Amino acid sequence: MMTFFIVLAAAAQAYLLGSVDTGILVSKYLYHDDVRNHGSGAAGMTNMLRTFGKKAAALTAAGDVLKGVAAVCIGRWLFGFLPADAAVSPYLGVYLTAILAVVGHTKPIYFGFKGGKGVLVAGGAILAIQPILLPVLTIVFLLCLVPTGMVSLGSIAMAASYPVLTLIYGLLKGFAADDLIVCVVGAAIMGGMVIWMHRANIQRIREGKEYRFGSKHKQ
């Protein structure tokens, strides 16, 4: 019973923390507007940048990354109270909270379940779980962004690469089979959610209509 309540508490705090959507708060309280009424309709850093500028984008990015880090750290702390005989992988807590933080960001309970796409929240979670993978993921992102100017394409490539890199990292580190499965499945769910939230971007990329970084966005 104690295990159930700890898992429930970890999941709940991650979702509620993820639902504190930085982009929406910044646009409402600093610019007296709602970023979701502009551009792509997403409450993320890219839409904040092209709608309100660099300051708004920076604040949004910082808040989104920090809540991803916080959700995972709190989840890890809560899972530290599990009974010794719980037989639960220590990675379950971090990936459960990472996934729920992304869900909260994309479907925030405080803002009508319409938020952002979860890339930076996932990045913050990865920073707390496996910071060693971030430089590689950043390179993947830049390899897509620089030649195309499409932030969305870089985000999709990172999301697709994350479970593969997690598998390689786990094998190199000699993770136990149970831990490796939890990590890879958790990474695949996180990556899959980010890709799913970019499905409209994927369609625009196919049609040659996707926004390119630095270009003017048509309302």
C-alpha distance (Angstrom), angle and dihedral (degrees) to the residues before:
residue distance angle dihedral
M1 . . .
M2 3.81 . .
T3 3.80 89.8 .
F4 3.81 90.6 53.4
F5 3.81 93.5 52.0
I6 3.81 92.9 46.8
V7 3.81 91.7 51.2
L8 3.82 90.3 45.9
A9 3.81 92.2 49.1
A10 3.81 91.9 48.5
A11 3.80 92.2 49.6
A12 3.81 93.8 45.1
Q13 3.80 96.0 49.9
A14 3.80 90.9 48.4
Y15 3.80 93.7 51.6
L16 3.81 94.1 44.4
L17 3.80 91.9 46.5
G18 3.79 91.3 46.9
S19 3.81 89.2 51.4
V20 3.81 90.3 63.9
D21 3.80 91.0 95.2
T22 3.79 109.1 -158.1
G23 3.80 95.9 -163.8
I24 3.79 93.0 54.3
L25 3.80 92.6 46.7
V26 3.82 93.6 47.5
S27 3.80 93.1 47.5
K28 3.81 93.3 46.6
Y29 3.79 100.8 43.5
L30 3.81 101.7 32.1
Y31 3.80 100.7 32.6
H32 3.83 101.5 22.0
D33 3.77 90.7 -129.4
D34 3.80 139.3 93.4
V35 3.79 115.6 -112.3
R36 3.81 89.0 -152.2
N37 3.80 88.4 71.7
H38 3.80 91.0 63.1
G39 3.80 140.0 62.6
S40 3.79 113.4 -20.7
G41 3.80 92.5 -2.8
A42 3.80 91.3 -120.8
A43 3.80 123.2 127.2
G44 3.79 94.9 -135.5
M45 3.78 138.7 117.4
T46 3.82 96.3 -94.8
N47 3.79 94.5 52.8
M48 3.81 90.3 43.4
L49 3.81 89.9 52.6
R50 3.77 96.2 52.8
T51 3.82 93.6 39.3
F52 3.82 104.5 41.2
G53 3.80 106.0 7.3
K54 3.79 142.0 -116.8
K55 3.82 98.7 -42.5
A56 3.79 92.3 53.7
A57 3.80 91.1 46.2
A58 3.81 92.5 49.5
L59 3.80 92.9 50.1
T60 3.77 91.0 47.4
A61 3.80 93.1 48.8
A62 3.80 92.8 48.8
G63 3.79 93.4 48.9
D64 3.79 94.4 46.4
V65 3.80 94.4 48.8
L66 3.80 93.0 45.5
K67 3.79 94.6 51.8
G68 3.81 89.7 50.9
V69 3.80 89.8 52.6
A70 3.81 92.6 44.3
A71 3.81 94.7 49.1
V72 3.81 92.2 52.9
C73 3.81 94.2 43.8
I74 3.80 91.9 50.5
G75 3.80 90.4 46.5
R76 3.80 91.5 50.6
W77 3.81 89.7 49.3
L78 3.82 92.8 49.9
F79 3.79 92.4 48.1
G80 3.79 87.4 55.2
F81 3.82 86.9 73.4
L82 3.80 93.5 59.8
P83 3.81 114.6 121.2
A84 3.79 114.9 -98.5
D85 3.79 90.6 -116.1
A86 3.82 94.5 51.5
A87 3.82 91.0 104.9
V88 3.81 91.3 -151.2
S89 3.79 122.7 145.6
P90 3.82 110.4 -111.6
Y91 3.81 87.3 -133.8
L92 3.79 92.3 61.4
G93 3.81 91.5 75.5
V94 3.78 95.7 50.8
Y95 3.79 95.5 45.8
L96 3.79 93.8 42.3
T97 3.79 90.6 54.0
A98 3.80 93.0 41.9
I99 3.80 91.1 53.8
L100 3.82 93.8 45.5
A101 3.82 91.4 48.3
V102 3.81 89.5 55.1
V103 3.81 90.3 46.6
G104 3.80 89.6 51.0
H105 3.79 91.3 50.8
T106 3.79 94.2 49.0
K107 3.82 94.5 40.5
P108 3.84 105.1 26.5
I109 3.79 113.5 -170.8
Y110 3.83 90.9 -150.9
F111 3.82 95.0 55.0
G112 3.78 107.6 43.9
F113 3.81 94.1 -84.1
K114 3.81 91.9 -74.9
G115 3.80 113.9 117.9
G116 3.79 140.9 127.2
K117 3.79 134.5 -53.0
G118 3.79 98.8 -95.7
V119 3.81 101.5 -124.0
L120 3.80 97.8 127.2
V121 3.80 93.4 39.2
A122 3.80 88.2 53.6
G123 3.80 88.1 47.2
G124 3.79 90.6 53.7
A125 3.79 90.2 49.1
I126 3.81 91.1 50.6
L127 3.80 89.0 49.3
A128 3.80 88.3 58.1
I129 3.82 95.4 41.7
Q130 3.81 107.4 35.1
P131 3.83 111.1 -0.1
I132 3.80 90.0 170.2
L133 3.83 89.4 71.9
L134 3.80 95.5 55.5
P135 3.84 97.2 80.5
V136 3.81 90.3 52.8
L137 3.81 92.1 46.4
T138 3.80 89.4 48.7
I139 3.80 90.5 53.6
V140 3.82 89.7 50.7
F141 3.80 89.1 50.5
L142 3.81 93.8 49.6
L143 3.81 93.4 45.8
C144 3.80 87.1 60.7
L145 3.80 99.0 36.1
V146 3.81 101.3 47.1
P147 3.83 99.4 56.7
T148 3.82 96.1 36.0
G149 3.81 105.5 29.0
M150 3.81 88.8 -137.7
V151 3.81 114.5 132.9
S152 3.78 89.6 -174.0
L153 3.81 92.6 58.4
G154 3.80 90.7 51.2
S155 3.80 90.5 49.1
I156 3.81 92.2 49.8
A157 3.81 91.8 48.5
M158 3.80 91.4 50.0
A159 3.80 91.4 49.3
A160 3.81 91.5 50.4
S161 3.82 92.2 46.8
Y162 3.80 96.5 48.6
P163 3.84 99.8 78.4
V164 3.81 90.9 43.5
L165 3.80 91.8 51.8
T166 3.80 90.2 44.8
L167 3.81 90.4 54.5
I168 3.81 92.2 48.9
Y169 3.79 92.1 46.5
G170 3.82 92.5 48.4
L171 3.80 92.4 49.9
L172 3.80 92.4 48.3
K173 3.81 91.1 48.8
G174 3.79 92.0 47.8
F175 3.81 97.1 -121.3
A176 3.79 117.1 -171.6
A177 3.81 112.3 -101.7
D178 3.82 93.8 -108.6
D179 3.80 92.9 49.3
L180 3.80 91.9 46.4
I181 3.80 91.7 52.0
V182 3.81 91.8 49.7
C183 3.81 91.7 48.8
V184 3.80 96.5 46.7
V185 3.81 94.5 43.6
G186 3.81 90.6 46.3
A187 3.80 91.7 48.8
A188 3.81 91.0 47.2
I189 3.81 91.7 51.9
M190 3.81 91.4 49.2
G191 3.79 92.2 47.4
G192 3.79 92.3 44.9
M193 3.80 92.2 52.4
V194 3.79 92.2 51.8
I195 3.81 91.8 48.5
W196 3.82 91.0 47.7
M197 3.80 90.7 52.4
H198 3.81 87.7 54.2
R199 3.82 95.3 52.8
A200 3.83 91.8 111.6
N201 3.81 89.0 50.6
I202 3.79 90.2 50.9
Q203 3.79 89.8 54.2
R204 3.82 91.4 49.3
I205 3.81 90.5 48.6
R206 3.79 89.2 54.3
E207 3.79 90.2 49.9
G208 3.81 93.5 45.3
K209 3.80 91.7 -118.6
E210 3.80 101.4 109.2
Y211 3.81 119.2 129.1
R212 3.79 113.4 -101.9
F213 3.78 119.9 -149.2
G214 3.80 111.7 -97.8
S215 3.79 95.8 18.4
K216 3.78 123.1 114.4
H217 3.77 113.9 -99.3
K218 3.76 118.2 -133.2
Q219 3.76 113.0 -133.0
